[in-house]
Amino acid sequence: MWEGMISGMATGITTTLIPINIAMVLFGCFSGSLIGMLPGLGPITAVALMIPVTYGLEPTTGMVLLAGVYYGAIFGGSTSSILINAPGEAATVATAIDGYPLARQGYPGKALAIAAYSSFSGGTIAVVLLMFFAPMLASVAKSFQSADYFALMILGLTAVSAFAGRGRVLKALLMVVLGLMLATVGTDQTSGVQRFTFGSLELLDGIEFLLLAMATFALTEALLLVLKRDPSSDSFKPKTIGFKSLKVTGKEFKLIAPSVLRSSLLGFFIGVLPGAGATLGSFMSYGMERNLAPPEEQKKFGKGSLRGLAAPETGNNAASSGSFVPLLTLGIPGSGTTAVMLGALIAYGIEPGPRMFVERPDVFWGVIMSMYLGNVFLLILNLPLIPYFARLLAIPRNLMVPIILFFSLMGVYLVTFNDFDIMMMVFFCIAALAFRLMNFPMAPLLLGFILGGLMEDNLRRSLMIYDESMSFMWERPITLVINVCTIFILSLPLIRSMLTKAKDTR
Amino acid sequence: MAREKVGALIMLMFSIAYGLLATRIPLTFLAQQETFTPRTMPYALAVIGAVMSLAILVLPTTDEEGKHGLGKETAGMDWRTAIFLIGLMFAYGLTMKWLGFILASIFFLFIGFWILGERRWLLMLFTCIPLVLVLWVIMSSLLGVYIAPGEIFYQLGIL
């Protein structure tokens, strides 16, 4: 295994150090930071907006760019959380708890610098772990059959829903089902029969994944900005953040170092769980640090604690890297953003999973090794640019919203050159907006949509192999173990509520 | 009515309609003999969708945010601007072929800025025209993507 890993790393280094890939890591980190910084726009939107750019690129280069955009956007989100208390997405909400008060106390530069150092450390430690765990899991997964894949997809979809939050599990599962329903539109791959096309030629190939991702995230987020008239996104008067204010003392480094190490490990392992993602990583890291802190330090949490800022920042970046483990090895996305990346991989004609580890080591190792480079770029590029990046927040919403809408619509049109797609995007945007207003999450829908075709295919194959019997669900040991995990994850909310009730009665 | 119940009701109706439409999926003679047909997955999804929607409708709402009524949640929202923007996006799709990428995009951005309350004409022009032109140059000259000109140019005899 070690020989394979070393040769894989060599392949990854060679792939990453190609000038075009270095340029793409740089471009990805830069553009991801810019997009992620805009209030309301998170990594899913940033990655979706960048997909049209990658269509003209080699699959490895495209994936390297998207990975750069992903962690760039997470970092960018922290900047708007710290400066204006407007987290771009849920994963950076915990950063705002201590980051914003610290900025209000007159230390915006220090807060941003700690966020940058923590992100760098979390990302780098997680990539080292990723390098060891991904090949191990991939070699186990080589023995997987259609039945196991079907069970794994059910596990992934269930996990995304189970981690949606208290009282939101059923809603998330319903959105998964809606995504699966949308995936059945078009020509059935096996029989060639048309399903739900209503005689329209445009629907013969099904719904374009990019179109759905843009409509449900980029367009909807932009319209929500308009609808809610969030004053924090309206105007931000950037204070001058000098280079000197970015300085972090040795004592402060000593204070945050243990938190960073602990949160990196916790964040990574949470990220590996299908469906958990960066949000859970950041909140759990924050919670862990608050519990571990001595009483004096505990009082500072929520009022500008350095540890309280470093922990979630490290946790979300480590979890982002961790979420690449199920994506690259099993083809199961660990989060909404990796679901979009999975869609991009499928669009390149690459089927993610253990076979990718053997058949496309350049993509597999290229993405992993590019993350090292990405983390370094994020630090050396973004840290000095923070004062300038912050000025982007001053662009008025009047100009920003139409530009976001334009880039989203154009991103799809310039790939398909079909004006019907623009109409369909608007239709899906209206539907997604309605569901968002009714408090239904959108990431599970996208996940269901992306996995829908593969799921049906694997189910059909499993049924053929097992003589049209569902016994494959319990006869194969691997499938059985995965199914037990699914049942456990599904019953988690029930167990949690029972435990809470028992605690209350005591 | 809690807003998540409204969503569940819509999903229930959608699942029923989806299931009914699934009965119209044509089956070849060979497919009719098989257990797993192109209708199998849609049938299963329709049933699961309907059951889950019913569960949300019947079970008490535990999500605090989901308990709010839709009216309360959407009160004070700037619907007028949002509806204008949605209309603008439709118009963009309708005029794209006729006006071509450059003109349709410039109009889209310009009107979008105006809808959102921007009235500084020079700023609006100096934002949308260079942005669209730079993108067009990148796509057509650097990436070699052919973007067809609008039909209006042929009708006016310019091209």
Interface residues (C-beta under 8 A of the other chain):
Chain A: G56 G165 R166 G167 R168 L170 K171 L173 L174 V177 L178 L180 M181 T184 D188 T190 S191 V193 Q194 R195 F196 L219 L223 V226 L227 K228 R229 P396 R397 N398 L399 V401 P402 I403 L405 F406 L409 M410 Y413 L414 F417 D419 F420 I422 M423 M425 V426 C429 I430 A434 F435 L437 M438 N439 F440 E456 L459 R460 L463 M464 E468
Chain B: R3 E4 V6 G7 A8 I10 M11 F14 S15 Y18 L21 A22 I25 P26 L27 T28 A31 E34 T35 F36 T37 P38 M41 P42 L45 A46 I48 G49 M52 S53 A55 I56 L59 T61 T62 D63 E64 E65 G66 H68 L70 E73 T74 M77 D78 W79 T81 A82 L85 I86 M89 F90 Y92 G93 L94 M96 K97 F101 S105 F108 L109 G112 F113 I115 L116 G117 E118 L123 T127 L131 L135 M139 L143 V145 I147 A148
